[in-house]
Amino acid sequence: MKNHRARISLSVAGAVALVLASSDSAAQDAATMLGEIIVTAQKRAENARTVPGSVSVVGQSQLENFHVTQLSDVAGYVPGLQLTSLGTPGQQAITLRGIAPISPGANVGTYIDETPLGSSGIFQRETIFQLDLLPYDVERIEVLRGPQGTLYGAGSMGGRRKYVTRSRDLGAYECRAGGGGSDAEGADDLGSILRFGANLPLVQGRFALRASYARNDVAGHVDNDQSGAQDINDLDQETARLSALWQLNDDAILELTGMTQAIDSDNNANVALDPATLRPLNPDPGNLLSVDEPFEKDIDFYAATLIWGLGAAEFVSATGYSDIKTDQRVDATLAFGGFPTLIGLPPGVSFFDLGLEVEKITQEFRLTSTGSAGFRWQLGAFYTEEDADNSQVISLQALDGTPTPILDPLAALMLPTDYTELAFFANGSYDLTERLELGAGIRHASNDQDFWQVVTGGIILPIGVTPGTSDEDVITWMLTPKWQLSDDTMLYARIATGYQPGGPNVALPGVPPTVDSSELTSYEVGLKADLAGERLRLDIAVFYIDWDDIQIVDSDGVTSWLINGGTAESQGIELAALFGATDRLRLGLNATYTDATATNDVPSLGGLDGDRLPYVPELALSVTTDYSFPIGEFWQGRIGGGYRWLDDRSTGLESNPGSIQLDSYGVLDVNADVSNDHWTFRAYSKNLTDERNYSNIAQSLGGLTPHFNGTLIRTRTYGVEVDYRF
């Protein structure tokens, strides 16, 4: 542990020294402004350099240059953010600042503009089905690190990410269209992407529409070595959005949005591994499946936001409705395929079908002061209602696909839930002196949940209906003093709390009827500085998090349930630096050290006090570069890229004999383009060196041979694209 800390300290110190040394010579040139970044971290538009908290922004240029189609494309370039893919976009777990994906409820909140998405309950498995949008027509992705319970409520105890969509323009016509192709290592076919967007001011200065559509077809590159099928993991992503902006009068605007997103995958990007060596059973990417494992996720999203200027304050009403459906199939032949022999039949095939759906209505009202000095305040109320379904079926069939008598299904149940929450929040900041500001906030939330366990078939659980209920009140708060040490340097401290809602438990003998909320408290000190004539932008944050009442899974070997059985702590340091070496060259560096450990024994997870938390690397690093140059009178060229490196981590608590060590790895991404006022021609490569490693390894339930499944990171992919704007 001490050696790791020494290495990160030396790495960070050396990197900062190198950047500062470079900036001394570069500062002799004319100053290069790195540009102002506007964020909505505190539910008001403000310069990110003035926010007393850790916030990262992935802007539109980075989304386009790196050909970002899923969150895993950018996760390595955001400090403190790790993503564990389970085989496709939409099947992944997100970790911020060591708050690991241990329990099924969300630990990172997700917003589209002013509206939260995803379930706040514990039966939609938000931890492993985090929302993953195809970010076309997205202006930026904001990532807030640390608990955001005061402003953003339930499920944001690790942080919050927000997709900010492109704004409508009341005065200018715009249209863009483009597409391209890609070739992934191991794939026999080519992938393709098609996109279109338009801004239409229908009533000049009063009413405008924005429409966009994108489709991304990803060619499969994993074979099924058991059946002989080739390239089984084809993937389609599709998104369409229509939004309107209506200037009601000089003081009020109304924004209306409708969006649909879909992910449709034939199989996961999983590779069969030897259980003893963890090496692929086949030199080419291949899995062993008796049954295909399709995954689908469909999102319908509608929002209406009214913004009304009242002089000294601004009133916002944000209304949202979303319907999210998730369907997953898992090959379970290895686990259950032999059951037919119990009744004298030959072995068959088995699969587990999981169907999730949540309809969510949200309404937020808030009143925000508009002054920029003195006392700034905000008052708000939030209401949400969720109607969620969770259906689970374990099927057992003969090899020809016919149901097995008596035993099919082995289990069939539904877990419908209703979740309602009402919350009130207030926050404000006051200028104690010209350079010293004190901020504080508080939120009170009450939720009520109804639950039914409906077993309709099978031999594993008794058939019947068992209801359950829960209710709880949670108070979260924050305190954020900040000192403006100079015009370009700000020091802040932040104490904040967050929570993950509890709820009704599954109905089994001896199981507690409810599980309580997980709660945490975070302590953070940070520095934000613009140095060397604003050529160097530096963010440093040191944090400590105390995590209590962790919701963990307990099991009797057949069924599972939740208990509050754990405590943990996470501490670390984050560094983000951006350096304008010249007016055409920018260099970026991110470094994160995280020490996240259990602070008590956790028998149900096979862990001991002091074990590292699962999927949390101690060290993560990334560097980026971007260089632009003129080509003749009308064209501009640009080349760029990034390298991201992730330390080793474990799939479970370290003392658990079933935990698997995931090796460290590094990935190199490169890109280049030429453009003028209308055309952009782009080329890129993801994972240029074709690094073969795994974001997750788990015991397989499927196939006919015992093996592990390794979720392969994206193999080397080349692509070319063209866009036309008019």
N, C-alpha and C positions, 0 to 999 in steps of 0.2 A: 504493500500500500504506500509506504513512504517513498519507494523508488518511483512509483507511478506519479505521486505528487511532485517529486523533484523534477521528473521529466516534463510534466505539464508546466511547472513554474519556469523552467529553463526555456521551454518552447515559446511560451507567451512572452517572456521577457526578451528573448532573442528576436522574436518577430517584431515586437514594438520598437526595440532598439534599431532594427534594420529599417523599419518604416520611417522612424523619426530621423535617422541618419540620412535617408534618401530625401526626406522633406526639407532638410536644411539646404541642400544644394538646389532642389527644385524650386524652393521659395524665391530664388533669385529671379525666376521668370515672373511674368505677369500672373497674378493670382487666378486660380481656376475655381470657380464656384461649383460645388458639388450639387447644388440645387436644393430647394426646399421640398420636404416630403410632408404632405398633409395626411393625417390619420384621424380616426374617430374613436380612439381608445377609450376616452372618457365621455363618449356619447355627445361630443361636440367636435366640430372640425378645428384642428389645431396643428401646429408644427410639431412633428415627432420629436424634435430636439428639446421641446419644453415639457414633454410628458414625464412625470415622475414615476417611471416604470419601464420595464423592458418590452420594447415593441420592435418587431422586424417587419419589413415590407418587401414583398416580391412584386416588382412593378411589371407593367405591360411589356416593356422591352425585354426583360429577362424571361417572361413567359413565352414570348415569341422566339427569342434567340435560341433558347434551350429546347424549343419545341416541346413545351410542357403539356402533357396530356393527362397526367395524374399526379397526385401529391408526392409520390415517391420520386418524381423527377426533380423536386426542389427541396425535399426534406433535408438532404445532406448539406444544403447551403444556408440553413437557418439555425442559429445557435440554440442549443438545448432541445431541439426537436429531433426525435427518432421515430421512424416508421417501420413497423414489422408487417410485411406483406404476407398474406396467406395464399397468394396465387393469382389474384386479379385485382384491378381497381375496385374499390368498394368492399374488399375483404382484407382489412388491415387494421392494426392497432396502432394508436398514436401515443407516444410518451413525450411529455414536456417536463423538464427539470426532474427527471427520475420518478415521476408519479406513474408507476408501471401499470400495465393493463392486467390487474389481478382479478377484479370483480367485473360482472357483466354490464353494469351501468356506465354511462358516459363519464369520462374524466376530463375531456376537453370539449368545450362548447363550440358549436358551429353556427355561424350566421351567414345569411345572404342579405346584404345591405342592412336594413333595420329589423330583420325577422329571423328568429332562431329556428333551426331545423333539427330534427331528430328527437327521439323520445327522451323524457326525463325519468322514465320508469326503469325497472330492473329486468324486465322480461323481453326486451327487444334486442338484447345483446349488442348494445351500442359500442362496447369496447372493441369488438372485433369486426363490426360492420360500420365503421366510421364513414361518414359521407365523403365521397370523392368525386368532385365535379370535373367534367371536361371543361377547362377554364377558357373557353372561347367567349369573346365579348366581355371579358373580365378586365377591369382596369388595374386591379392590384389585389393581392392577398395579404391581409394583415394578420400577424401572429403575435398575440399577447402572451407573455410567459409569466407564470405565477398565478395564484388564485384570483379569480374575477367574480367571486360570489356576490359582492356588493352591487355591482352594476349589471352583471349578466346572469346571476342566479344559479339555479341548479345545474349540476353537471359540468361546471367550468372551474373545478378546483385546481386542475393542472394548468389551465390557461384557456384561451379562446382564439379561434381562427375565424376570419371573416372574408368572404368573397365580396369585393366591391365591384359592382357591374358598371359598365361604361355608361356615362350620362347621356341623356337626350339633349340635343341642341335645338333651341327654338328658332335659330336663325340661319343655319347652314345645312345644305344638302350634302350628304356623304354616302358613298357606296364603295364597298370593297368586296372582292371575290378572290379566291385562291384555292390552291390545292397542291398536292404533291404525292410522292411515293417513297417507300422505304423498304429496306432489305435487312432482315435480321439473320444473324448467324444461326444456321440450323433449319431455317424456314425454306420450304420449296417454292412458296408463293410470295408475291410482293404485297406489302401493306399500302394503304392509301388514306389520304385525308382530303376532305372537301369542306369548304367554309364560305359563308356569304354573310354580309352585314350591311345594313342601310339605315341612315338617319333621314327622316322625312318631316320637315317643318310644314305641316298642312295649313296652319293658320299662322302667318308670320308673327313671331313674337308672343304667340299665345298658346299654340298647341303643336306638339311634335310627336311622331312615332319613331320607335327604333325597333328593327326586326333583325334577327340573326338566326343562322342555322349552321351546324357543323356536324360532320360525321367522320369518325376515325375507325378504320378497319385495320386491325393488327393481325398479321399472319401468324399462325401457330408455328412453333418450332420444337415442340415436345412430341415424341412418338409414344404409342402404347405398345411396349415390347411384348405384352401378353397376347394381344389380339392381332398385332401387326399393323394397326391403323397408324397413319402418318399425320403429323402436324395437328394434333388433336385439340390444341388450346387456342383456336381462332377466337378473336375477341372483337366485338363491335361496341363503340361508344357513340352516342347520338345526343344532341342537344338542340333545342329550339327555344327562342325567347322573343316575346313581343311586349314592349313596354311603351307607355304613353306619359308625356309630361304636359300638364295643363296649368297655365298661369291664370289662376282664378281672378286675381287682381294684383295690384302692386305689392301686396304684402303676403299673399298666400299662393302656394303651388300644391298640386295634387299629382302624385306619381302612382301609376297603375302598372303592375307587372304580372305576366303569366309566363311560366317556364316549364318545360318538360325535359327530363334527362333520363337516359336509359343506358344500362350496361348489360350486355348479353354475351356470355362466354360459354363455349362448348365444354371446356375443361380448364383445370388450373395449371399453372406453370410449375408443376411439381415433378421431381425427379426421384426415382427409386434408388435408395442408398443401401449399401451393405451395413447391417446393424453393428458389426464388429469394427469396421474401419471407417464408416461414414463416407466411403467413396462410392461414386456411381456404379451401379451394376452393369451399365453399358457406357462405352466411351462417348456415344452421342446422347444428347438429352432424351431420356426415356423413362416412362413410368410403367407400373404394373397395375392395370385396372380390369376388374371383371365387369364393372358398370361405369358408364360415363358419369362425370361429376359436373353438370352444368351449374352456372350461377347467373341469376338475373336480378337486377335492381332497377326499379322504375320510380321516378320522382315526378309528381305533379305539384307545382308550387304557384301560389297566387298571393299577391301583396298589394296593399293600398296604403300609401303614406301621405299624410297631410302635414305640411310645414307652414306655419302661420306666424308671421312676424308681428309682435305686439309692442314694438318699441323697446322697452327695457328687458323684454323676455321673448323667447321663441317657444311656441307650442308645437309639439309633435304628436301626432296620432299614427301609430304603426299597427296595421292589421294584417294578419297573415293566416293562410290556410295551406296545409301541405298534406299530401297523401303519398306515403313511401311504402313500397312493396319490395320485399326481399325474398327470393327463393333460392335455396341451396340444396344440392344433393351430394351426399357423401357415400362412397362405396364402403359397405360394411360387411363384405363377403368373408373376410378373414375372421371377423369377430362372430358372425352369426350364420355363415353359410353352411356350417356343419350341423345345425339344429335338426334338419329333416331326418338325419340318421336316428334320432330319438324315437321316431315313429316308423322306422324301417324303410325310409325313402333315401335315395342317393343325395349327396350334398347339392346345394343350390347356390344361388346368388342372393345377396342381401344389400339393401341400401337404406339410408336414413334421409328422409325428406324433411326439411325445415322450411316453414312458410311464416313470414313475419309481415305484418301490416300495421301502420300507425297513421291515423288521421289526427291531425293536430291543428287546433285553432289558437291563435295568440292575439292578444291585444295589449298594447302599451300606450299609456299617455304619459307625457312628461313635459315639464315646463323648465326651460333653461335660461338663465340670465345671459344677456348679450354683451355686458361690459367686459373689458379686457384688463381692468385694474381694480384694486380694492377688494371687494367681496364678490366672489362668483359662486353661484349656487345652482342646484338642480333638484327638482322634486318629481317623483314618478310613481306610477302604479302599473302593475303587470298582472295579466290573467292568462292562464292557459288551460285548455281542456284537451285531453287525449283519449281516443278510443282505439285500443290496440288489440291485436290478435297474435297468437303464437300457436301454430299447429305443428305437431311432430308425429311422424309416422315411420316406423321401422318395418319395411316390407321384406318378405322372404319368398323367393320364387324359384321355380325349377330353371334349369339352364335354358329351356326354350321360352321362358318368360311367363309361363302359366303360374298362378298362385299356388303355394304349397297348402294342401288341405290342413285345416285345424290351426296351423301355425302362422298363417298370413292374414292380418298383420301380427307381428310380434307385440307391437304396441301402437296405439293410436290415441292421441289426446290433444286437447286444445286448452290454452291458458289465456282467455280473454281478460283484459284489465281496463279499468277506467281510472284516469288520473286527472285531478283538477288542482290548480294551485292559484293562490292569490298572494301577491307580494306588494309591499310598499317600500320605496327606497328614497334616500336623500343623501346628497353629498355637496360639499362646498370647499372653497379654498379662500384664504384671507392673507393679504399682504401685510405681514407683521412689520416689515421694513421694506426699503426699496429693493433689497436683494433676498429677503427671507420670506418664504411663503409656507403656510401650514394648511394641508388639506385633510379632510376626513369624510367618512361616509358610513352609512348603516343601512341594512336591509332586513326586513322581517317578512318571512315567507311561511305560509301555511299550505300544506297539501293533504288531500284526502284521496285514498285509493281503494277501489273495489276489485276483487280478484275472484275468479272461478277456475277450479281445476276440474276439467271435464274429460274423463277417460271413457272412450267409446268402444275400445276393442283391445285385444291382445291378452297375453298371459303374464306380462311383467307387473302390471299395476291392476288393482281392483277397479272394476267398472263402476262409475258413479260420478256425481257432481259434488264438489266440496267448495264452499265459498270462503273468502277471507277478506279482511278489511285492515286498513291502517290509517293513521293520521299523525302528523307531526308538525311542530313549529320550529323553525330554525332562524337564528339571528346571525348574520354575517356583518363584518365591519372592516374598515381599513383606516389607516393613519399614514399620511404621506407628507412629511416636511421636505422642502427642497431649498437649497441655497444657490443663488446665482453668483458663483465665485468671481466671474468676470463676464463680459458680454458674450464670450464664446465657450464658457465652461460652467456646467451645472452639476452639483452634487445633490443626491437625493437619498432618502431612506423611505422604506415602505414596509409596513406591517399590515398584513391582510389575511383574511380567512376565506375558506371556500368549503363546499360540501357536495357530496354525492347522495341523492335521496335514498332512503330506505324504502320499505314497502312490505306487502304481504309475502310470506314464504310459501313454498309448495306444501301441500297438505299430506304429511306423512307422520306416522307414529313417532313420538319422541323428538320431532323437529319443532323448533320455536315457531310460533305462528307469524311472527314478523321479524324483520331485520332492520336495525337502526341505520341512520345515516352515517357515512364515513365523513370525517371532518379533518381539516388541517389548518395550520397556522404557518404563515411564511414571513420570514424576516429577510429583508433585502437592503443592500446599500449599493448605489450605483453612481457612475460618473459618465457624463456625456460632454464631449469636448470637440470643438472645431479648431484645429491648430494649423500652423504654418500657412497663414493667409487663407484659411478655409480650404486648403488642399487636403488636409487630413481630418477625417471624421472618425472619432474613437468613442466606443461604448464599452464600458467595463461594469459588470455586475457581480456581486458576491451574495450568495443566498444560503439560507438554512430553512428547512421545512420540517415541521413536526406533524406526522400523520397518525391519526387515532381512529379506532373502531373500524378498521379496514374490513370491507365486506369480502369474505373469501369463501370459496366453494368447499363444502364438506360432502362426503360420499360414503355409501355403504358398499360400493363396488358395483351396484346396479343402477341406483338412482342418486341424484345429487340435490343439494340445497345450499342456502347461504347462511353463514353465521358471521357475527362480528368477532373476529378472532385474531386480529393482528394490529401491531403498531410498527411504525417505520420512521426513518428520518432520511432526508436527502439534503446534501450540502454540496456546494460547488462554486465555480467561477466561470463566467462567460465573457468572451472578448469578441467584439466585432470592429473591424477597422476597414475604412475605405480611403484610398489614397489616389488623388489626382496627380500622377507623376508629371504629366504634361497636359496641355489642353486637349490631347487626343488619346492619352493612355490612362486607364484606371485599373488599379489593383485592389483586390479585396482579400481579406483574411478573416476567418471565423475560427474560434477555438473554444471548446467547452470541456471542462472537467466536472464530472458528477460522481459523488460517492453516495449511493443510495442503498441502504441496508435495512433489514428487519431488526427491530429492537426487542423482540421477544421470540420465544419458540413458537412455531406454527405447525403442530403435529399433522393437521389435515393436509398441509402442503409439503410435508416432509422436510420442513426447514427449521433452522436453529437461529437463535439470537446472533446477529452479526453477519448473516448471509447477505450477499448482494441480491438486490431485487432483480427479477427476470427482465430480460431484453433491454437493460440499461448499461450502455458502455461507459467505462470510466472516462474515456477520451474520445472526442470527435473533432476533426479538423477539416477545413476546406479553404481553398484559395481560388480566386477568380481573376481573370484578366480580360480587358476589353480595349481594343485599339481601333480607332477609326482614321480614315485617310481619304483625301479627295482623289477622284479618278476623272480627269478632264474637267470640263466646265460645269457639267450638269449631274455627274454621278458621284456617289459617295460609297466607299468601301469600308468594311469592318470585319475584323477577325477577333475571336474571343474563345473562351473556354473556362473550364473549371476542373479541379481535382478534389474529390471528397473521400475522406478516410474515416473508417469506423473501427473502434477498438473491439476486442472480443467481448462477448456477453453470453449469458446463460439463458436457456429456455425456461428455467424454474429456479427456485431457491437452491443455492449451491449444494446444500447438504442432502437434497433429495436425490436418491440413487437414479431416478429416471430423468434427471435434468441433463441436458446436452449442451456442451460448450460450442458456441458458434464462433468461428475464427474471424479475426480482423481482416479487412480488405479495403482496397482503394479503387476508385473508379475515375477514369479520365473522360470528360465530355468536351468536345470541340465544336465550333460553329463559325460560319462566315457568311457574309451577304454583300451584295451590291444593290444600290437603290438610287432612284431619283424621285421626283415629285409624285410619280404614278406607279412605278414598278419596283418590286423587290424580288430579287432572286437569292435564295438561301440554300446553303448546304450544311449538314450537321452530322455528327456521329456521337452516339451515346455508348459509353463503355468501349472506347476506342481500342483498348488493349485486350478486350474480351475476357475480363476477369470472371472466373467461374467461382461463385460463392453463393451462400444461402442466407436469406433473411430469416428463415425459420426451419427447424427440423423437428419432426414429430413422428411417433409410432403410427404406422399405417393401419387402418382397420380393414382395408380392401385388398384386392388381389388374391392370388392363391398361395403366395409365398411370403413368409414373414419378412418385412423390410421396413425401413424408415422412408418417410417422404421429406425431401428437401425442397423448399420453395426457392427456386432459382432466381437470382437477380437478373435483370434484363441483359440478355446476351448482346454482343456488339451489333449495333444497328446503324446503318447509313441511311440518310434521307436527303431528298432535294425538294424544294418548294418554290412556288411563285405566287405572288400577290399583286393585284392591280387595284389601285384606288382612283376614284374619280368623283 
